[in-house]
Amino acid sequence: MKNLRARAKRIMSSVLVTAITLCLVAGLLAIEPANAASEFKYASPFQKTGYSTYYHKAKYADNLIVNGVDISDWQSKNCRFGDAKKKGVDFAIMRVSYSSYSKKNLSMYIDEKFSAQYSKAKANGVMTGVYVFSQAKNATEGAKEAKFAVNRLKALGIGPKDLNLPVYMDYEFAGGVLGRMRGLKRTDATNAAVAFCNTVKAAGYQPGIYANTTFFGSYLTTSQLASDVDLWCAQYYNRNQSAVNYSKWQYSSSARINGMLSFTGLQGNIDANFWYLNKKTAKSPVVTKICGKTKLSVSDAKAPKFRLYNGNTLLKEGVDYTVGGIRNNAVGNGYAYIKGIGKYGGYALVPLKITKKSEGKATDVISCANYLTKASSVLSKYSSTSSASTIKYKAGKTYVIQDYLNIRKGAGTNYARVLRKNLSKSMQSKTVSGNKYAVLKPGTKVECLKVSGSWIKISGGWICCKLGNEVYVK
């Protein structure tokens, strides 16, 4: 993501923030080590430099992988989305508003290029979502940022029916050591995220959270988020190592795509993303029938039309659902993406056969390979109670590691991580091989030598046992 700031400071700030963030990784390292047996390959159609192949977790093997971008004022308002769509850009997540990272008080601004970028994307069949660059330090500020963004969307006439993707909170550090979020605590960050999502959902939009692997692992207790909050994770690597259940992966900030222009008006680097959509049939779909043509001409496939039924009740497009297109701009195989809105949640994927001219009847019945369900009107609230508080760690007891954990030199995130080479051979065998630092594997048994708050001392250093509602050692 790129927040608005002086152009000359962008690169230096980014480098500084990355370095500081990496130094602040908590005792929990929410990553999964590479495992070739549980991965599959799927290359990016955009990335021309860096990694040529990307590895995806086995759990996404039955998913449709959709390609898209995210943009802000860093890109030109004159981006040619028609050209980008032809190159495979099926969705774009755009910054609608942002908060300053250099102000003591929360200061929010609109993205001046959003309206033009959004209109051009919609006009060219690119599915849309939005994000808010956040610098919230607590629940009050998280809700305030969400309300500011929702008011901006409403002022532009953009309602839930106009977005195919969520309204995301882009949560990340900015501004280096002088940034306003310095000293942010996990509980406060989680409260801010929950408040943002609740405010977005109360306005009728689907909420989501964007963060990098470090931020998700160290600052957000994702178990406190409602089940319908979409997670979008960034890691510029050939695999995403986050342990969170993300549906989107921002894998690069240097993609080059025809039609996607920098603020200078020339082709520039673009953030690129994978989006995973499950194609399996839901066990109890609310939508009992989908009617429409599945063999379409290229021109008709640009805006496929369908009728959905809940029993004998005909649902209304723009009220109960929206329809978007995936790989639907050329002869071949594509999909219609039908997303529930209002009192409906989930989505349906309808395979399309795109030919030179349309075939079939508008009353053709499509099998219900969908996930549309009635959405709950109850918003999840953040609870300060923690099941972790019931565990009392004691010296002399043996415990089992539940997640991948860094070993630290002291009881706290401010202590340096222990180098794997400095461990005894018996301790090295309990850590993830190939790592520079000592990272314990799930299922590993350790003896508690000493207790300090939520940290315990083991042979080799200290590990974090619990944070908020998450328990890492049992």
CORLINVEN-V114088 format. One record per residue. RES is the residue in three letters. PHI is phi in whole degrees, 0 to 359 (* if undefined). PSI is psi in radians with two decimals (none if undefined). Layout:
res=RES phi=PHI psi=PSI
res=RES phi=PHI psi=PSI
//
This chain:
res=MET phi=* psi=2.67
res=LYS phi=227 psi=1.95
res=ASN phi=274 psi=2.79
res=LEU phi=287 psi=2.15
res=ARG phi=198 psi=3.02
res=ALA phi=305 psi=2.30
res=ARG phi=302 psi=-0.66
res=ALA phi=292 psi=-0.39
res=LYS phi=266 psi=-0.15
res=ARG phi=302 psi=-0.93
res=ILE phi=294 psi=-0.80
res=MET phi=297 psi=-0.73
res=SER phi=297 psi=-0.73
res=SER phi=298 psi=-0.77
res=VAL phi=297 psi=-0.77
res=LEU phi=295 psi=-0.78
res=VAL phi=297 psi=-0.73
res=THR phi=299 psi=-0.78
res=ALA phi=297 psi=-0.77
res=ILE phi=293 psi=-0.74
res=THR phi=299 psi=-0.76
res=LEU phi=296 psi=-0.54
res=CYS phi=286 psi=-0.29
res=LEU phi=259 psi=0.22
res=VAL phi=303 psi=2.29
res=ALA phi=285 psi=3.12
res=GLY phi=302 psi=-0.61
res=LEU phi=279 psi=2.20
res=LEU phi=252 psi=1.72
res=ALA phi=282 psi=1.21
res=ILE phi=228 psi=2.82
res=GLU phi=242 psi=2.26
res=PRO phi=293 psi=2.72
res=ALA phi=299 psi=2.37
res=ASN phi=217 psi=1.75
res=ALA phi=302 psi=-0.55
res=ALA phi=290 psi=-0.34
res=SER phi=247 psi=0.44
res=GLU phi=229 psi=2.84
res=PHE phi=219 psi=2.79
res=LYS phi=265 psi=2.46
res=TYR phi=206 psi=2.01
res=ALA phi=277 psi=2.72
res=SER phi=279 psi=2.40
res=PRO phi=279 psi=-0.11
res=PHE phi=251 psi=-0.63
res=GLN phi=286 psi=2.03
res=LYS phi=256 psi=-0.30
res=THR phi=235 psi=2.86
res=GLY phi=81 psi=-2.25
res=TYR phi=283 psi=2.34
res=SER phi=266 psi=-0.36
res=THR phi=227 psi=2.47
res=TYR phi=242 psi=2.46
res=TYR phi=252 psi=2.31
res=HIS phi=241 psi=2.60
res=LYS phi=294 psi=2.59
res=ALA phi=302 psi=-0.50
res=LYS phi=294 psi=-0.28
res=TYR phi=262 psi=0.13
res=ALA phi=298 psi=-0.58
res=ASP phi=267 psi=0.18
res=ASN phi=267 psi=2.68
res=LEU phi=276 psi=2.23
res=ILE phi=261 psi=2.09
res=VAL phi=254 psi=2.45
res=ASN phi=256 psi=2.38
res=GLY phi=201 psi=-3.08
res=VAL phi=227 psi=2.92
res=ASP phi=228 psi=2.47
res=ILE phi=219 psi=2.86
res=SER phi=213 psi=-2.77
res=ASP phi=293 psi=-0.18
res=TRP phi=296 psi=-0.41
res=GLN phi=260 psi=2.76
res=SER phi=288 psi=2.52
res=LYS phi=290 psi=-0.19
res=ASN phi=261 psi=0.36
res=CYS phi=307 psi=2.43
res=ARG phi=266 psi=1.56
res=PHE phi=290 psi=-0.41
res=GLY phi=297 psi=-0.77
res=ASP phi=294 psi=-0.72
res=ALA phi=295 psi=-0.69
res=LYS phi=299 psi=-0.74
res=LYS phi=297 psi=-0.50
res=LYS phi=274 psi=-0.03
res=GLY phi=113 psi=0.13
res=VAL phi=279 psi=1.82
res=ASP phi=262 psi=-0.25
res=PHE phi=212 psi=2.69
res=ALA phi=220 psi=2.23
res=ILE phi=254 psi=2.11
res=MET phi=242 psi=2.52
res=ARG phi=284 psi=2.15
res=VAL phi=264 psi=-0.54
res=SER phi=201 psi=2.95
res=TYR phi=204 psi=2.78
res=SER phi=249 psi=2.58
res=SER phi=284 psi=2.43
res=TYR phi=267 psi=-0.09
res=SER phi=252 psi=0.08
res=LYS phi=256 psi=2.46
res=LYS phi=295 psi=-0.81
res=ASN phi=270 psi=2.63
res=LEU phi=295 psi=2.07
res=SER phi=240 psi=2.16
res=MET phi=244 psi=2.58
res=TYR phi=219 psi=2.71
res=ILE phi=271 psi=2.67
res=ASP phi=274 psi=2.02
res=GLU phi=295 psi=-0.42
res=LYS phi=265 psi=-0.11
res=PHE phi=303 psi=-0.85
res=SER phi=302 psi=-0.80
res=ALA phi=292 psi=-0.74
res=GLN phi=295 psi=-0.75
res=TYR phi=298 psi=-0.81
res=SER phi=299 psi=-0.73
res=LYS phi=292 psi=-0.67
res=ALA phi=296 psi=-0.84
res=LYS phi=299 psi=-0.72
res=ALA phi=295 psi=-0.38
res=ASN phi=250 psi=0.31
res=GLY phi=74 psi=0.32
res=VAL phi=271 psi=2.15
res=MET phi=294 psi=2.56
res=THR phi=236 psi=2.60
res=GLY phi=215 psi=3.02
res=VAL phi=226 psi=2.79
res=TYR phi=223 psi=2.74
res=VAL phi=240 psi=2.05
res=PHE phi=287 psi=1.99
res=SER phi=256 psi=2.51
res=GLN phi=227 psi=0.59
res=ALA phi=289 psi=2.42
res=LYS phi=251 psi=-0.10
res=ASN phi=199 psi=3.12
res=ALA phi=297 psi=-0.70
res=THR phi=300 psi=-0.77
res=GLU phi=289 psi=-0.62
res=GLY phi=298 psi=-0.77
res=ALA phi=294 psi=-0.65
res=LYS phi=295 psi=-0.74
res=GLU phi=296 psi=-0.73
res=ALA phi=296 psi=-0.75
res=LYS phi=295 psi=-0.68
res=PHE phi=299 psi=-0.77
res=ALA phi=293 psi=-0.76
res=VAL phi=298 psi=-0.74
res=ASN phi=297 psi=-0.64
res=ARG phi=294 psi=-0.77
res=LEU phi=299 psi=-0.79
res=LYS phi=295 psi=-0.64
res=ALA phi=296 psi=-0.51
res=LEU phi=269 psi=0.01
res=GLY phi=77 psi=0.41
res=ILE phi=258 psi=1.82
res=GLY phi=259 psi=-3.12
res=PRO phi=304 psi=-0.57
res=LYS phi=291 psi=-0.26
res=ASP phi=265 psi=-0.15
res=LEU phi=248 psi=2.29
res=ASN phi=271 psi=-0.34
res=LEU phi=236 psi=2.95
res=PRO phi=290 psi=3.08
res=VAL phi=261 psi=1.94
res=TYR phi=262 psi=2.52
res=MET phi=269 psi=1.95
res=ASP phi=274 psi=1.74
res=TYR phi=254 psi=1.96
res=GLU phi=199 psi=2.77
res=PHE phi=281 psi=2.57
res=ALA phi=209 psi=2.71
res=GLY phi=87 psi=0.12
res=GLY phi=63 psi=-2.56
res=VAL phi=292 psi=-0.27
res=LEU phi=262 psi=0.02
res=GLY phi=297 psi=2.61
res=ARG phi=288 psi=-0.27
res=MET phi=268 psi=0.12
res=ARG phi=302 psi=2.46
res=GLY phi=81 psi=0.14
res=LEU phi=301 psi=2.36
res=LYS phi=257 psi=2.66
res=ARG phi=302 psi=-0.76
res=THR phi=298 psi=-0.77
res=ASP phi=293 psi=-0.69
res=ALA phi=295 psi=-0.74
res=THR phi=296 psi=-0.75
res=ASN phi=300 psi=-0.72
res=ALA phi=296 psi=-0.75
res=ALA phi=295 psi=-0.77
res=VAL phi=297 psi=-0.76
res=ALA phi=296 psi=-0.71
res=PHE phi=301 psi=-0.87
res=CYS phi=296 psi=-0.73
res=ASN phi=298 psi=-0.68
res=THR phi=292 psi=-0.73
res=VAL phi=296 psi=-0.79
res=LYS phi=294 psi=-0.66
res=ALA phi=297 psi=-0.45
res=ALA phi=273 psi=0.00
res=GLY phi=99 psi=-0.05
res=TYR phi=265 psi=2.74
res=GLN phi=277 psi=2.30
res=PRO phi=269 psi=2.74
res=GLY phi=207 psi=2.85
res=ILE phi=233 psi=2.26
res=TYR phi=251 psi=2.36
res=ALA phi=198 psi=2.88
res=ASN phi=273 psi=3.05
res=THR phi=301 psi=-0.69
res=THR phi=294 psi=-0.79
res=PHE phi=294 psi=-0.77
res=PHE phi=300 psi=-0.76
res=GLY phi=287 psi=-0.54
res=SER phi=253 psi=-0.35
res=TYR phi=234 psi=-0.18
res=LEU phi=235 psi=2.23
res=THR phi=266 psi=1.59
res=THR phi=293 psi=-0.33
res=SER phi=294 psi=-0.28
res=GLN phi=274 psi=-0.14
res=LEU phi=275 psi=2.58
res=ALA phi=297 psi=2.71
res=SER phi=295 psi=-0.38
res=ASP phi=266 psi=0.16
res=VAL phi=278 psi=2.12
res=ASP phi=277 psi=2.37
res=LEU phi=253 psi=2.31
res=TRP phi=233 psi=2.03
res=CYS phi=245 psi=2.38
res=ALA phi=255 psi=2.29
res=GLN phi=203 psi=2.03
res=TYR phi=274 psi=1.42
res=TYR phi=204 psi=3.02
res=ASN phi=276 psi=0.04
res=ARG phi=207 psi=2.65
res=ASN phi=262 psi=2.09
res=GLN phi=262 psi=0.13
res=SER phi=291 psi=2.55
res=ALA phi=270 psi=-0.13
res=VAL phi=284 psi=2.76
res=ASN phi=273 psi=1.28
res=TYR phi=278 psi=2.66
res=SER phi=252 psi=-0.23
res=LYS phi=226 psi=2.51
res=TRP phi=232 psi=2.02
res=GLN phi=274 psi=1.88
res=TYR phi=255 psi=-0.17
res=SER phi=204 psi=2.66
res=SER phi=241 psi=0.22
res=SER phi=230 psi=0.48
res=ALA phi=289 psi=2.61
res=ARG phi=238 psi=2.06
res=ILE phi=228 psi=2.29
res=ASN phi=302 psi=2.24
res=GLY phi=97 psi=-0.37
res=MET phi=268 psi=1.97
res=LEU phi=250 psi=2.60
res=SER phi=281 psi=3.11
res=PHE phi=297 psi=-0.31
res=THR phi=281 psi=-0.21
res=GLY phi=92 psi=0.03
res=LEU phi=252 psi=2.83
res=GLN phi=299 psi=2.34
res=GLY phi=219 psi=-3.10
res=ASN phi=288 psi=2.47
res=ILE phi=229 psi=2.50
res=ASP phi=287 psi=2.24
res=ALA phi=245 psi=2.60
res=ASN phi=220 psi=2.59
res=PHE phi=257 psi=2.48
res=TRP phi=234 psi=2.16
res=TYR phi=262 psi=2.19
res=LEU phi=235 psi=2.13
res=ASN phi=288 psi=2.29
res=LYS phi=261 psi=-0.04
res=LYS phi=286 psi=2.65
res=THR phi=285 psi=2.37
res=ALA phi=290 psi=2.62
res=LYS phi=289 psi=-0.71
res=SER phi=227 psi=1.24
res=PRO phi=290 psi=2.46
res=VAL phi=288 psi=-0.67
res=VAL phi=283 psi=2.03
res=THR phi=269 psi=-0.30
res=LYS phi=204 psi=2.40
res=ILE phi=236 psi=2.18
res=CYS phi=244 psi=2.44
res=GLY phi=159 psi=2.96
res=LYS phi=283 psi=2.38
res=THR phi=248 psi=-0.12
res=LYS phi=247 psi=1.88
res=LEU phi=234 psi=2.69
res=SER phi=285 psi=2.87
res=VAL phi=302 psi=-0.73
res=SER phi=293 psi=-0.72
res=ASP phi=287 psi=-0.51
res=ALA phi=290 psi=-0.27
res=LYS phi=296 psi=-0.50
res=ALA phi=217 psi=1.27
res=PRO phi=297 psi=2.54
res=LYS phi=239 psi=2.41
res=PHE phi=217 psi=2.70
res=ARG phi=246 psi=2.30
res=LEU phi=247 psi=2.48
res=TYR phi=235 psi=2.40
res=ASN phi=251 psi=1.67
res=GLY phi=69 psi=-2.13
res=ASN phi=261 psi=0.05
res=THR phi=272 psi=2.15
res=LEU phi=279 psi=2.13
res=LEU phi=280 psi=2.78
res=LYS phi=251 psi=2.19
res=GLU phi=293 psi=2.38
res=GLY phi=89 psi=-0.21
res=VAL phi=242 psi=-0.83
res=ASP phi=255 psi=-0.37
res=TYR phi=199 psi=2.81
res=THR phi=235 psi=2.81
res=VAL phi=234 psi=2.24
res=GLY phi=236 psi=2.99
res=GLY phi=238 psi=2.48
res=ILE phi=234 psi=2.17
res=ARG phi=51 psi=0.75
res=ASN phi=248 psi=0.43
res=ASN phi=248 psi=0.15
res=ALA phi=204 psi=2.83
res=VAL phi=302 psi=2.31
res=GLY phi=145 psi=-2.65
res=ASN phi=253 psi=2.28
res=GLY phi=222 psi=-2.95
res=TYR phi=217 psi=2.61
res=ALA phi=260 psi=2.31
res=TYR phi=253 psi=1.91
res=ILE phi=257 psi=2.04
res=LYS phi=248 psi=2.28
res=GLY phi=286 psi=2.49
res=ILE phi=224 psi=3.09
res=GLY phi=64 psi=-2.12
res=LYS phi=273 psi=0.08
res=TYR phi=247 psi=2.47
res=GLY phi=236 psi=3.04
res=GLY phi=84 psi=-2.92
res=TYR phi=204 psi=2.89
res=ALA phi=231 psi=2.47
res=LEU phi=249 psi=2.14
res=VAL phi=246 psi=2.01
res=PRO phi=295 psi=2.41
res=LEU phi=240 psi=2.48
res=LYS phi=252 psi=1.99
res=ILE phi=259 psi=2.09
res=THR phi=237 psi=-3.08
res=LYS phi=289 psi=-0.47
res=LYS phi=217 psi=2.69
res=SER phi=291 psi=2.60
res=GLU phi=225 psi=2.92
res=GLY phi=85 psi=3.10
res=LYS phi=246 psi=2.68
res=ALA phi=292 psi=-0.25
res=THR phi=263 psi=0.08
res=ASP phi=306 psi=2.32
res=VAL phi=268 psi=2.25
res=ILE phi=257 psi=2.37
res=SER phi=300 psi=2.54
res=CYS phi=280 psi=1.22
res=ALA phi=274 psi=1.31
res=ASN phi=216 psi=2.97
res=TYR phi=229 psi=0.41
res=LEU phi=287 psi=2.15
res=THR phi=224 psi=2.77
res=LYS phi=293 psi=2.21
res=ALA phi=279 psi=2.49
res=SER phi=285 psi=2.45
res=SER phi=271 psi=-0.05
res=VAL phi=271 psi=2.18
res=LEU phi=272 psi=2.41
res=SER phi=286 psi=2.33
res=LYS phi=254 psi=2.59
res=TYR phi=286 psi=2.32
res=SER phi=248 psi=2.32
res=SER phi=276 psi=-0.15
res=THR phi=286 psi=2.59
res=SER phi=222 psi=2.24
res=SER phi=293 psi=-0.35
res=ALA phi=294 psi=-0.45
res=SER phi=291 psi=-0.27
res=THR phi=279 psi=-0.23
res=ILE phi=269 psi=2.17
res=LYS phi=248 psi=1.92
res=TYR phi=279 psi=2.43
res=LYS phi=227 psi=2.47
res=ALA phi=297 psi=2.45
res=GLY phi=95 psi=-0.23
res=LYS phi=269 psi=2.69
res=THR phi=256 psi=2.36
res=TYR phi=232 psi=2.87
res=VAL phi=245 psi=2.29
res=ILE phi=288 psi=2.31
res=GLN phi=259 psi=-0.32
res=ASP phi=212 psi=3.02
res=TYR phi=289 psi=2.11
res=LEU phi=236 psi=2.34
res=ASN phi=288 psi=2.51
res=ILE phi=263 psi=2.25
res=ARG phi=252 psi=2.85
res=LYS phi=278 psi=-0.21
res=GLY phi=211 psi=3.10
res=ALA phi=275 psi=1.41
res=GLY phi=159 psi=2.76
res=THR phi=289 psi=-0.31
res=ASN phi=283 psi=-0.19
res=TYR phi=275 psi=2.56
res=ALA phi=295 psi=2.66
res=ARG phi=285 psi=2.61
res=VAL phi=278 psi=2.35
res=LEU phi=287 psi=2.38
res=ARG phi=299 psi=-0.63
res=LYS phi=294 psi=-0.32
res=ASN phi=271 psi=-0.06
res=LEU phi=277 psi=2.82
res=SER phi=291 psi=2.81
res=LYS phi=299 psi=-0.64
res=SER phi=293 psi=-0.65
res=MET phi=287 psi=-0.63
res=GLN phi=301 psi=-0.61
res=SER phi=293 psi=-0.33
res=LYS phi=269 psi=-0.09
res=THR phi=254 psi=2.97
res=VAL phi=286 psi=2.06
res=SER phi=292 psi=2.59
res=GLY phi=90 psi=-0.18
res=ASN phi=274 psi=2.47
res=LYS phi=293 psi=-0.71
res=TYR phi=260 psi=2.82
res=ALA phi=281 psi=1.96
res=VAL phi=236 psi=1.98
res=LEU phi=287 psi=2.56
res=LYS phi=266 psi=2.60
res=PRO phi=302 psi=2.50
res=GLY phi=92 psi=-0.15
res=THR phi=287 psi=2.35
res=LYS phi=267 psi=2.33
res=VAL phi=227 psi=2.62
res=GLU phi=261 psi=2.30
res=CYS phi=280 psi=2.12
res=LEU phi=262 psi=-0.49
res=LYS phi=198 psi=2.67
res=VAL phi=240 psi=2.37
res=SER phi=219 psi=1.70
res=GLY phi=63 psi=-2.15
res=SER phi=265 psi=0.26
res=TRP phi=245 psi=2.57
res=ILE phi=233 psi=2.58
res=LYS phi=270 psi=2.33
res=ILE phi=233 psi=3.12
res=SER phi=295 psi=2.00
res=GLY phi=113 psi=-0.35
res=GLY phi=157 psi=-2.59
res=TRP phi=237 psi=2.59
res=ILE phi=228 psi=2.62
res=CYS phi=275 psi=2.23
res=CYS phi=266 psi=-0.51
res=LYS phi=198 psi=2.56
res=LEU phi=217 psi=2.11
res=GLY phi=59 psi=-2.14
res=ASN phi=262 psi=0.09
res=GLU phi=259 psi=2.27
res=VAL phi=250 psi=2.17
res=TYR phi=254 psi=-0.25
res=VAL phi=224 psi=2.21
res=LYS phi=234 psi=none
//
